Amino acid sequence: MQNRNTVIGLAIGLVLGAVLTLAGAVIAEQRTGAAEQLPLDELRTLSEVFSRVKSDYVEEVSDSELLEGAVRGMLQGLDPHSSYLTPSEFEDLQAGTKGEFGGLGIEVGMDDGLLRVVAPIDDTPAARAGIRAGDTIIRLDGEPTRGMDLNEAVTLMRGEPGSDITLTIMREGEDAPREITITRDVIKVVSVRSRLLEDRFGYVRISQFQSRTGPSLLENLKELEESAGGRLDGLVLDLRNNPGGVLQAAVAVTDAFLPEGNIVYTEGRLEQAQMRFDASSGDSLDGAPIVVLINGGSASGSEIVAGALQDHRRAVIMGSRSFGKGSVQTVLPLGSGAAVKLTTARYYTPDGRSIQADGIKPDVELDRVRVSLVEDDELPGVTERDLRRHLDPERPSEEEARDRARAVDDYAVFEALNLLKGMSILRR
């Protein structure tokens, strides 16, 4: 009995210590009026549960395990994006924003206890294995994911490069689950890729927003302009399956195309959560038309870019409705080396639209189809090529031929290029 009382006393002491710390923070943050009354009944319940688990649970559990579990549960109950990060998870998160980490190359989130794919990252094991945005991962190496903590799921998917993991997924439109085995690799994300489509029409693909995405975009645009003879007549900005990333990077990308005006603003309870980001002077494309491609895997930072360019009538948004993540997460380091990822604000487009759970509706909606060149079944007529001693045509280089083939093969890029041509003609 004495041991039990000692445990209860320790538990109450721990809880009250946390309460006093919280009370001090609350009082410090309160600038007007008295601090709200502490929920003593609920804290007594917490203390009692803690002591019951310590004394009666079938196996011995350490204080650190119980308290960490309580913290995880507290944050997990708020929304799908708030979470507790252990020191190692915090290091992994920092590595991910810099563009190099180990694992599958897949952005996931929790939705009503289900582990869903937000988007696979370009040129990673997950993308090459055929993982799609919207897939539900129901098992990881045979272990059910329902009820699993998001960070636990991410930890399971990461591992030694060269090792395999089997994902059991459910896909919309399919009756039975499918198993996909993926070999882990070191993920080095090149967030910006570009190429010329035809003549003076450029294509830029941003797969994720990292700390250097803004400067990298400007470098790619400069290279495209040089390849196009000094000027671009239009640009396809591909944000499909881009899960977001660093907020400031998304702002920098938008700023590259807007000469002035608001890009995004945020609203939250704390003063530091009230932020506003405006464009600086200058448009990197000098007003040349832009078509932005989005889909259900375009989230967070992608939606900031698409929403701002849409509100300012700077670009035509094409594709399908985006993911709808309109909240801002702040990573708050703790003294132990761990961190808390906490939703601190909602963000709004320049016209005051909150895209939370609604997403960005494209100006031009595209069905999910594939287009390719086909042979004409009709008997061909006589052309210049059929005449004897005709002059040979100028052949495009192998690289140009590959780029044109890729533009035709990707239906969304094909349609965006056609739209750009029309916009360019009207502009001239």
Secondary structure as GFF3:
##gff-version 3
##sequence-region A 1 428
A	DSSP	alpha_helix	2	29	.	.	.	ID=ss1
A	DSSP	alpha_helix	40	56	.	.	.	ID=ss2
A	DSSP	alpha_helix	63	76	.	.	.	ID=ss3
A	DSSP	beta_strand	83	85	.	.	.	ID=ss4
A	DSSP	alpha_helix	87	98	.	.	.	ID=ss5
A	DSSP	beta_strand	100	103	.	.	.	ID=ss6
A	DSSP	beta_strand	106	111	.	.	.	ID=ss7
A	DSSP	beta_strand	114	120	.	.	.	ID=ss8
A	DSSP	alpha_helix	125	128	.	.	.	ID=ss9
A	DSSP	beta_strand	136	140	.	.	.	ID=ss10
A	DSSP	beta_strand	143	144	.	.	.	ID=ss11
A	DSSP	alpha_helix	150	157	.	.	.	ID=ss12
A	DSSP	beta_strand	164	170	.	.	.	ID=ss13
A	DSSP	beta_strand	178	183	.	.	.	ID=ss14
A	DSSP	beta_strand	185	188	.	.	.	ID=ss15
A	DSSP	beta_strand	192	198	.	.	.	ID=ss16
A	DSSP	beta_strand	201	206	.	.	.	ID=ss17
A	DSSP	alpha_helix	213	227	.	.	.	ID=ss18
A	DSSP	beta_strand	234	238	.	.	.	ID=ss19
A	DSSP	alpha_helix	247	255	.	.	.	ID=ss20
A	DSSP	beta_strand	262	267	.	.	.	ID=ss21
A	DSSP	three_ten_helix	271	273	.	.	.	ID=ss22
A	DSSP	beta_strand	275	278	.	.	.	ID=ss23
A	DSSP	beta_strand	290	294	.	.	.	ID=ss24
A	DSSP	alpha_helix	301	311	.	.	.	ID=ss25
A	DSSP	beta_strand	316	319	.	.	.	ID=ss26
A	DSSP	beta_strand	327	333	.	.	.	ID=ss27
A	DSSP	beta_strand	339	348	.	.	.	ID=ss28
A	DSSP	beta_strand	364	365	.	.	.	ID=ss29
A	DSSP	three_ten_helix	384	386	.	.	.	ID=ss30
A	DSSP	alpha_helix	398	409	.	.	.	ID=ss31
A	DSSP	alpha_helix	411	427	.	.	.	ID=ss32
###
